[in-house]
């Protein structure tokens, strides 16, 4: 890519999402793109595939969203090289002190994400808790207030 070339033109690869902020993206497995959004104060992680396998004039096709029910923060995802076929990620939320996960493009779609390790805190049983996001919109106010409720699951 030569931006000084008079023929050079920018092209949209990933359309802007009006309801989410794009916080990060990175290429891995040569033709996959890991994209993180912040939507309603929670993180979302998506995997896209470069349709033509090249970053020049590329278009993206959604492969899948990783951990769609997660309410919390996703960080530490990385691939050491562009050729690496897998990527790791850390998840921290209201019901879990931390989960280390692994996304592997050599596996079938829907089976690519696996939990490698979950941090354990004595006395804390994540399955006994629930976290829910609540959106409050006051009359006459344009901006919504996002907050989270976390508590014990009623039996």
Secondary structure, DSSP 8 states (H G I E B T S, - for coil): --TTSTT-----SS---TTSEEEEEEEETTTEEEEEEEETTEEEEEEEEESSSSSTT--EEEEEEESTT--EEEEEEE-SSTT-SEEEEEEEESS-S-EEEEEETTS-TTS-EEEEEE---TT--GGGEEEEEEEE--TT-SS-EEEEEEEE---
